[in-house]
């Protein structure tokens, strides 16, 4: 079983509250728009990190992290990308691959809108943790926490970090 902390759109912001939750996880996943690599460096001092770069990330972040990160966690196929879209409105750049080889868990960021929904057509769970940073139009900073146990995604929690 793995305890996962999922965040996105930090836009160079990292604080003790985010790090407190990171310390409680087995792994931290970041769905892009990291901003400064100080964010990911701070997380990596505590826990293993899986991340992707987003549209605001610079060349250093793009050298360190991929655009797409596909991997297995326990028995769950995971795909993290920054600009993924939503069920029935997936990003055209990835739509064909998503339809031909869907993961069980599809994660993206970018919108700053926390949303978790099941895609019945592709039989996958779609997650967007909202934005943990202070830049953007969102009013409340959010992250997600959940566990993966063998092939089950469970114990999903929304973490509200307060107003930006």
C-alpha positions in Angstrom: 0.0 0.0 0.0 1.2 3.5 -0.9 0.0 6.8 0.6 0.1 9.5 -2.1 0.1 13.3 -1.8 -0.9 14.8 -5.1 -0.4 18.5 -5.8 -0.1 20.8 -8.8 0.4 24.4 -9.8 2.7 25.5 -6.9 4.1 28.3 -9.1 7.3 28.5 -6.9 5.4 28.4 -3.6 6.3 25.9 -0.9 5.5 26.2 2.7 5.6 24.2 6.0 2.0 23.0 5.6 2.7 21.4 2.2 5.9 19.9 3.6 4.0 18.6 6.7 1.6 16.7 4.4 4.5 15.5 2.2 6.2 14.0 5.2 3.1 11.9 5.9 3.0 10.4 2.4 5.0 7.5 1.0 5.3 9.4 -2.4 4.5 12.9 -3.6 3.2 13.5 -7.1 3.3 16.9 -8.7 1.3 17.6 -11.9 3.2 20.5 -13.2 3.7 24.3 -13.1 6.3 23.8 -10.4 7.8 27.2 -10.9 11.1 27.1 -9.0 13.0 23.8 -8.5 13.3 24.9 -4.9 9.8 23.4 -4.6 10.7 20.0 -5.8 14.1 20.0 -4.1 12.3 20.6 -0.7 9.9 17.8 -1.4 12.6 15.4 -2.5 14.5 15.9 0.8 11.5 14.3 2.5 10.0 11.8 0.1 10.3 10.2 -3.3 8.8 12.5 -6.0 7.2 11.9 -9.3 6.5 15.1 -11.3 6.0 16.6 -14.8 6.7 20.0 -16.0 4.0 22.5 -16.9 3.6 25.4 -19.3 5.2 27.9 -16.9 8.2 25.8 -16.1 11.6 26.8 -17.4 14.3 24.9 -19.2 15.8 23.6 -15.9 12.5 22.0 -14.9 12.0 20.6 -18.4 15.4 18.9 -18.2 14.7 17.4 -14.8 11.1 16.3 -15.3 9.2 14.9 -18.3 6.0 16.3 -20.0 4.3 12.9 -19.4 5.0 10.5 -16.7 3.5 7.0 -17.1 4.3 4.4 -14.4 2.8 1.6 -12.3 2.1 2.2 -8.6 1.2 -1.1 -7.0 -1.1 -2.6 -9.6 -2.4 0.7 -10.9 -1.3 2.2 -14.2 -0.9 6.0 -13.7 -0.4 8.8 -16.3 0.5 12.3 -15.0 0.6 15.2 -17.4 0.1 18.9 -16.9 -2.5 19.9 -19.6 -4.7 16.8 -19.9 -8.2 18.2 -20.1 -11.3 16.4 -18.7 -13.4 13.4 -19.8 -15.0 14.1 -23.2 -12.7 17.2 -23.4 -9.2 15.7 -23.3 -6.3 17.6 -24.7 -6.2 16.8 -28.5 -2.4 16.2 -28.3 -2.9 13.1 -26.1 -6.5 12.1 -26.9 -5.6 9.2 -29.3 -3.0 7.7 -26.9 -5.4 8.1 -24.0 -8.1 6.3 -25.9 -5.9 3.5 -27.2 -4.0 2.9 -24.0 -5.9 4.4 -21.0 -4.4 4.2 -17.6 -6.4 3.4 -14.5 -5.6 6.8 -13.0 -5.2 9.9 -15.2 -3.8 13.0 -13.4 -3.4 16.5 -14.7 -3.2 20.1 -13.3 -3.3 23.4 -15.2 -6.9 24.5 -14.6 -6.4 25.3 -10.8 -9.8 23.6 -10.4 -9.9 20.6 -8.1 -11.9 17.9 -9.8 -12.1 14.1 -9.4 -14.4 12.2 -11.8 -14.7 8.8 -13.2 -14.6 8.5 -17.0 -17.0 5.6 -17.8 -16.0 5.5 -21.5 -12.3 4.9 -20.8 -12.8 3.2 -17.4 -10.4 5.5 -15.7 -10.3 7.8 -12.7 -9.4 11.4 -13.6 -7.9 13.6 -10.9 -6.9 17.3 -10.8 -5.8 18.4 -7.4 -6.4 22.1 -8.0 -3.6 24.5 -7.2 -1.3 24.4 -4.1 0.4 27.7 -4.9 -0.6 31.3 -4.5 -0.6 32.4 -8.2 -3.8 32.2 -10.3 -7.5 32.8 -10.1 -8.3 30.1 -7.5 -9.6 31.2 -4.1 -8.5 28.3 -2.0 -5.3 26.3 -2.3 -5.9 22.6 -2.5 -4.1 19.2 -2.7 -5.4 15.5 -2.7 -4.3 12.6 -0.6 -5.2 9.0 -1.3 -3.9 5.4 -1.0 -3.2 2.8 -3.6 -3.5 -0.7 -2.4 -2.8 -3.3 -5.0 -5.3 -2.3 -7.7 -7.5 -0.1 -5.6 -7.5 3.7 -5.3 -9.1 4.6 -2.0 -9.3 6.9 1.1 -9.4 10.0 -1.1 -9.2 13.2 0.9 -9.3 16.9 -0.2 -6.7 19.0 1.7 -7.5 22.7 1.8 -4.5 24.9 2.5 -6.4 28.0 3.0 -7.0 31.1 1.0 -4.2 32.2 -1.3 
